[in-house]
Amino acid sequence: MNQNQIMYRQYFIQQLEFREYDLEKTIIAMSKNFASMPNAVREAHSKLSVSERNEIIKELAMMGSDVSGD
């Protein structure tokens, strides 16, 4: 993973934890609140390709209950 992916992934995990590990709610909320993301995260996001962003989402989705501790 490159630095931009790492930064975006960390932010994504924070948002996922805040929404009790509901991936769907997290994706919707992040999309709706894109402008309120920290500047560094928005910049990292803008530098990622679709496949790089999808790689992060896929990883988090595959972790399932491992991420949430269920």
C-alpha positions as CSV (number, residue, x, y, z in Angstrom):
1,M,0.0,0.0,0.0
2,N,1.2,3.5,-0.8
3,Q,1.2,6.4,1.6
4,N,-2.0,7.9,0.2
5,Q,-3.8,4.5,0.7
6,I,-2.5,4.2,4.2
7,M,-3.7,7.7,5.1
8,Y,-7.1,7.1,3.5
9,R,-7.4,3.7,5.1
10,Q,-6.7,5.0,8.6
11,Y,-9.4,7.7,8.2
12,F,-11.8,5.1,6.8
13,I,-11.2,2.8,9.8
14,Q,-11.9,5.7,12.1
15,Q,-15.2,6.5,10.4
16,L,-16.0,2.8,10.4
17,E,-15.5,2.5,14.1
18,F,-17.6,5.6,14.7
19,R,-20.5,4.0,12.8
20,E,-20.1,0.7,14.7
21,Y,-18.5,-1.1,11.8
22,D,-21.4,-0.6,9.4
23,L,-19.6,-0.5,6.0
24,E,-22.7,0.7,4.1
25,K,-23.4,3.6,6.5
26,T,-19.7,4.6,6.5
27,I,-19.4,4.7,2.7
28,I,-22.6,6.8,2.5
29,A,-21.6,9.2,5.2
30,M,-18.1,9.7,3.8
31,S,-19.5,10.4,0.4
32,K,-22.0,13.0,1.8
33,N,-19.4,14.6,4.0
34,F,-16.5,14.6,1.6
35,A,-15.9,18.4,2.0
36,S,-15.5,18.0,5.8
37,M,-12.7,15.5,5.6
38,P,-9.4,16.7,6.8
39,N,-7.5,18.4,3.9
40,A,-4.7,15.8,3.9
41,V,-7.2,12.9,3.7
42,R,-9.1,14.6,0.8
43,E,-5.8,15.2,-1.0
44,A,-4.7,11.6,-0.5
45,H,-8.1,10.4,-1.7
46,S,-7.9,12.5,-4.9
47,K,-4.5,11.0,-5.7
48,L,-5.8,7.4,-5.5
49,S,-7.0,5.6,-8.5
50,V,-10.4,3.8,-8.4
51,S,-8.6,0.5,-8.1
52,E,-6.5,1.8,-5.2
53,R,-9.6,3.0,-3.4
54,N,-11.5,-0.2,-4.1
55,E,-8.5,-2.2,-2.7
56,I,-9.0,-0.5,0.6
57,I,-12.7,-1.1,0.7
58,K,-12.3,-4.7,-0.4
59,E,-9.7,-5.3,2.4
60,L,-12.0,-3.8,5.0
61,A,-15.0,-5.7,3.7
62,M,-13.1,-9.0,3.7
63,M,-12.0,-8.4,7.3
64,G,-15.7,-8.4,8.4
65,S,-16.0,-9.2,12.0
66,D,-12.2,-9.2,12.5
67,V,-12.3,-5.4,12.3
68,S,-15.2,-5.0,14.6
69,G,-14.2,-7.6,17.1
70,D,-17.5,-9.5,16.7
